[in-house]
Amino acid sequence: MYHARLVQYTLGNGQRLVAEKLTKEFDRISRGLTGFRGNVYFFDDSTGEYRAINYWDTKQDAEAANKVIFPKLEELLQNYTNEKPTYRFFEVFDAIDDGEILSSHTITK
């Protein structure tokens, strides 16, 4: 069992390069934090909506990471949008649960 942190933010149309820059910066930061397992990013350029899912060993790791990452994200986003980012925490259920982050999504023959 592990945990996820889902972050959502809106930049508006035509902001793909900004989203890529922010994603790269926060990816680097999260990889250095305790309990980090992985990241997945979702971009919808047509609506200017962006999401990130970070995977963490424990809920405490996810919450501690959020205390580091989220204020920095809020501060940087003020340069690009008036929309406030949001976050939520989830417990991740992996039907295979063999410790590999996306093993349930891999087809094996």
N, C-alpha and C positions, 0 to 999 in steps of 0.2 A: 504494500500500500504506500502511495506517495501522494503529494499534494500539488495543486496547480494554482497559479495566480493569473487571472485574465485581466488584461488592461485594454481599455478602448479609448480612442481619441479621434477627433475629427479635425482635419486641416482645411478641408475645402478642395475644390477642383484645382488641378494643375500643380499640386504640391508633392508629387511623387519623389522628387529629389530630396526634399526636406524629410519626408518619411524614411527614405533610405538612410540618410545621414543619422537621424535619431535612432533608427533601428540598430545600425552598426555600433553607435556609441553605447547604447544600453545593453546590447548583446555582450560587448566586451566587459562592461561593469558586472553584469549578472554572472558571467562565467567565473569571476574571481570571488564570489560570495559562498559562504558555507552552505552545503546541502544542495548545491546546484546540480540538476540532472539534464536539462536541455531547454531549448526554446523553439517555438514555432510561430511564424508571423503570417498574418493575413492582411492583404492590401486590397482595397476596393477603390481604385482610382476614379471610377465614374461618380462615386458619391463623396470621395475624399475621406472615407472612414478607414481606420487602421486598428488592428488588434494584435496583441502579443499574448501568447500563453507561455509561461515559464513553469517548468517542472522542478519540484523541490523534494528532498527526502522526507521532510516533516512539515507540519503546519507551522511550527515555530520558525523553521528556516524560511518559509515563504513570507511570514509576517515580518521577520527581521530584515529580509531582503527588501520588502516593500517600504520599510522605514528608511532605507538608504536610497532606493531608486525613485520612488514616487515623487517625493518633493523636488528632486532634480528634474524629472519629467515635467511636472507642473510649471516650474520656473522657465524651462526652455520653451514650452508651448505658448507661454504668454507673448513670445516674439512673433507667433504665427497665427494665433486664433484666440477668440474670446471664449470658445467652448472649453469647458472643464473636462479633463480626462476622468475616467472612472476605473475602479478595480473591484474584483471579487475573488474570493478564494473557494477552491473546490477540492474535495477528496477525489482522487483518481482511482477508478476501478479498472483493473486490467484483467481481462478474462483469462489470460495465460499466466500472468504474474510470475514470470521467471527472472525479473529484475532488469530486463532490457526495456528501454524507454518506449519503443514503438513496436515491440515484438507482436502485439496483437494485430498489427496492420500489415504484417509481412506474410506473404504466401509462401508456404513451404510445401515441397512435394515429397 
